[in-house]
Amino acid sequence: MARNLLILKWRGFLTAKRFLKDFHGIKMSSVQLARIFSVVEYGNLRFLILDCPTKDNLSSYLKELQARNVVDVVRVCQPTYDKNYFIQNGIQVHDYYFKDGGTPPDDTLDSFLKLCRERFGTFTKDNVDPTGHIIAVHCVAGLGRAPVLVAIALIEAGLTPLDAVDYVRRRRRGAF
C-alpha cells in the first residue's frame, strides 16, 4: 500500500515537472492551458481569469482564447507581449494597469465596467449572454489584480462583496 502511494506521488511530481517544463519551454497543450485558465460566469457575465502570456507562449494562448470565444483581453500588469498579435487575430487588448496589491483607480474601474456593459449589456444574474463572448482578464499570476476586477463586476451584478470574493475563489484557487 505504501509503495503504491509513493508511486502515485512520484507520477504526480513527474507530471507537474513536465507541465512546468512545457509551460516555460513554449509548448503547451489545451489541457495544460485549461489548468491555467479559470472561467467565472454569473448571470450574463462571462470572464476568463488567467496568468500573463509571454512572447514565447502567445500562440498557444491565442488558440485557447479563440476556442473559448474571447473577444477582449484586459491586461492589468506591465506588458510582457506585443498586443498587436492578439489584435491582428480579432481580440482587442485593453491596458488597465494598476499596482499589484493596490486598489484599481477610478478611471480603470470606469473603463472596465464600461467594457463589461458593452459586451454583456445590463448586469444581471438572470440574463444569459446571447453572444457567448468572454472577457479574459490577466495580471502576472492571475491571483490578485485580475480577480479583483472580476469580483467588482460581480458586485455590480448584485453579489455582496464577500459573496463575490468567495465566488471567484471557488473558481480561481489562490485568488486574492
C-alpha positions in Angstrom: 0.0 0.0 0.0 2.7 2.5 1.0 4.7 1.6 -2.2 1.6 2.3 -4.4 1.1 5.6 -2.7 4.8 6.5 -3.2 4.5 5.6 -6.9 1.4 7.8 -7.3 3.1 10.7 -5.6 6.2 10.3 -7.9 4.0 10.2 -11.0 2.2 13.4 -9.8 5.6 15.0 -9.3 6.8 14.0 -12.8 3.6 15.2 -14.4 4.0 18.6 -12.6 7.6 18.8 -13.7 6.7 18.1 -17.3 4.0 20.7 -17.1 6.3 23.4 -15.9 9.0 22.4 -18.4 6.4 22.7 -21.2 5.0 25.9 -19.8 8.3 27.6 -19.7 9.6 25.9 -22.8 6.8 27.3 -25.1 5.0 24.1 -26.0 1.6 23.9 -24.1 -1.4 21.7 -24.8 -5.1 22.8 -24.4 -5.3 20.5 -21.3 -2.4 22.3 -19.7 -3.8 25.7 -20.5 -7.2 24.7 -19.1 -5.4 24.4 -15.7 -4.2 27.9 -16.0 -7.5 29.4 -17.2 -10.4 29.9 -14.8 -13.9 30.6 -16.1 -16.1 32.8 -13.9 -19.7 33.0 -15.1 -22.5 34.8 -13.2 -25.8 35.6 -15.0 -24.9 37.3 -18.2 -21.2 37.9 -17.2 -18.5 35.7 -18.5 -14.9 36.1 -17.6 -11.7 34.1 -18.0 -9.0 34.7 -15.4 -5.5 33.7 -16.5 -1.9 34.4 -15.8 0.2 36.6 -18.1 1.1 35.3 -21.6 4.6 35.9 -22.8 6.0 36.2 -26.3 7.1 32.6 -26.1 3.7 31.1 -25.4 1.5 33.7 -27.1 0.4 31.4 -30.0 -0.8 28.7 -27.5 -2.8 31.3 -25.6 -4.3 32.7 -28.8 -5.6 29.3 -29.8 -7.2 28.7 -26.4 -8.7 32.2 -26.3 -10.2 31.8 -29.8 -11.6 28.4 -28.9 -13.3 30.0 -25.9 -14.8 32.9 -27.9 -12.8 35.5 -26.1 -13.2 38.9 -27.8 -11.3 41.1 -25.3 -8.2 40.7 -23.1 -7.9 43.0 -20.2 -4.2 43.4 -19.2 -3.7 44.9 -15.7 0.0 44.3 -15.4 3.1 45.6 -17.3 3.2 44.3 -20.9 5.1 41.1 -21.5 3.9 40.6 -25.1 3.0 42.6 -28.1 -0.7 43.2 -28.0 -0.8 43.6 -31.8 -0.6 39.8 -32.1 -4.0 39.4 -30.5 -5.4 42.5 -32.3 -4.4 41.1 -35.7 -6.3 37.9 -34.7 -9.5 39.6 -33.7 -9.0 40.0 -30.0 -8.9 43.5 -28.5 -6.4 44.2 -25.8 -7.2 46.8 -23.1 -4.4 48.0 -20.9 -5.8 48.9 -17.4 -2.6 48.8 -15.4 -2.7 49.3 -11.7 -0.2 48.4 -8.9 -0.2 44.8 -7.6 -1.8 44.8 -4.1 -3.4 48.1 -4.8 -6.8 49.4 -5.4 -7.8 50.0 -9.1 -8.0 53.7 -9.8 -11.5 55.1 -10.6 -10.7 55.5 -14.3 -9.6 51.9 -14.5 -12.8 50.8 -12.8 -14.9 53.0 -15.1 -13.2 51.7 -18.2 -13.5 48.1 -17.2 -17.2 48.3 -16.2 -17.9 50.2 -19.4 -16.3 47.4 -21.4 -18.4 44.8 -19.5 -21.6 46.7 -20.2 -20.6 47.0 -23.9 -20.1 43.2 -24.1 -22.8 41.9 -21.8 -25.4 44.6 -21.5 -27.1 45.4 -18.2 -25.5 43.4 -15.3 -28.0 40.9 -14.1 -27.9 37.5 -12.5 -30.8 36.3 -14.7 -29.7 37.1 -18.2 -27.6 34.8 -20.4 -25.2 36.5 -22.8 -26.6 35.6 -26.2 -23.3 36.3 -27.9 -21.3 33.8 -25.7 -18.5 36.3 -25.6 -15.9 36.1 -22.8 -13.7 38.8 -21.5 -10.3 37.5 -20.4 -8.6 39.3 -17.6 -5.0 38.8 -16.6 -2.3 40.1 -14.3 1.1 38.4 -13.7 -0.2 35.2 -12.0 -3.9 35.8 -12.3 -4.3 35.7 -8.5 -4.5 39.4 -7.4 -5.4 42.2 -9.8 -7.4 40.2 -12.3 -9.7 38.5 -9.7 -10.2 42.0 -8.1 -11.7 43.4 -11.4 -13.9 40.3 -11.9 -15.2 40.5 -8.3 -16.0 44.2 -8.8 -18.1 43.3 -11.9 -19.9 40.6 -9.8 -20.6 43.1 -7.1 -22.1 45.4 -9.8 -24.3 42.5 -10.8 -25.7 42.2 -7.3 -23.4 40.0 -5.3 -22.3 41.3 -1.9 -18.5 41.9 -1.7 -17.9 38.9 0.4 -20.0 36.7 -1.8 -18.2 38.0 -4.9 -14.8 37.2 -3.4 -16.0 33.7 -2.4 -17.5 33.1 -5.8 -14.2 34.0 -7.6 -12.1 32.0 -5.1 -14.2 28.9 -5.8 -13.3 29.2 -9.4 -9.7 30.5 -9.2 -7.8 28.7 -6.4 -5.4 31.1 -4.6 -7.2 34.3 -5.8 -6.9 37.3 -3.6 
